[in-house]
Amino acid sequence: MEYQNVFRRYELKYIITKEQKEKIIKAIEPYMALDEYGRTVIRNIYFDTDNYRLIRKSIEGPAYKEKLRIRSYNKAKPKSTVFVELKKKYQSVVYKRRLPLSEISAMNWVAGEGACEEESQISKEIDYFISYYENLHPVVFLSYEREAYYPLDGGDFRITFDDTILCRQEDISLESEVWGTPLLEEGKVLMEIKCSSGIPLWMLRILSEEHIYKTSFSKYGTAYQKIIYPQLKEAAANA
C-alpha cells in the first residue's frame, strides 16, 4: 500500500459542540465525503525527555516547534504497520515526515534500541532528532475517535473531527485498549481544517454562520498542562 509520507500544510483548530459538528457535516455534504475508513480510533505514543523538554518548549509558543510520536490507526500487534512521525511547525505552517514500519521495529528504533530498518532521507532526519535530544522515551499515550472528510473535487483540503480524546501515562502501548483521562469537556469536539493554501469560500461561510472561531489546542500540550505538570508539581512538593 502506498502512503503519503511528506506533508506541508496549515492545520487550523476549532473547539465545537456536537450539535455544531452535525450542522457542519450537513453543510459540507455538497463538497466533501467521509473517507473510506469511516470512524477510526487513533492511538499515539509521544516521546520526550526526562524533563519534558519538547513539550515545555512548545507550550512557550516559539516560532519553531517539533515533536515525535508513533501512531497507529487500530489496535496494533508487533508486526502491524504503524507510523513514526516527526512533526514540525514554523510560523503557522506544519511540516510532517513519517515512515511506515512494523510496531516492534518502530518502538525499538525511537527508543534507541535499534536502527531503522529502512534508510531514507526521512529516517536520517528522525535519526538526527533522536540523537540531538538524547534519551527519548514514551511519556504519554493519547487516543481519540476521528472522522475525516475529503473534498469531492480531488483537492487536498481536509476536515477532521476528533472526540473522546483520552490521555494516560500508564500502559503506554499501541497494542493496548484505549482508556484514560478525557482532555475535552463533555459534549465538545475538536475540528481541524488541513489545507496547503486557503480555506474555500463555502467553508468560510459555514464557519461565519455558525460563529465558529479558530483556537489554539495541542493534545499533548493539553495533557501536559492538565495532567502531567500537576503531578510533577505535587511530587516536587512532597519530596
Secondary structure, 3 states (H helix, E strand, C coil): CCCCCEEEEEEEEEEEEHHHHHHHHHHCCCCEEEEEEEEEEEEEEEEECCCCHHHHHHHCCCCEEEEEEEEECCCCCCCCEEEEEEEEEECCEEEEEEEEEEHHHHHHHHCCCCCCCCCCHHHHHHHHHHHHHCCCEEEEEEEEEEEEEEECCCCCCEEEEEEEEEEECCCCCCCCCCCCEECCCCCEEEEEEEECCCCCHHHHHHHHHCCCCCECCCHHHHHHHHHHHHHHHHHHHHC
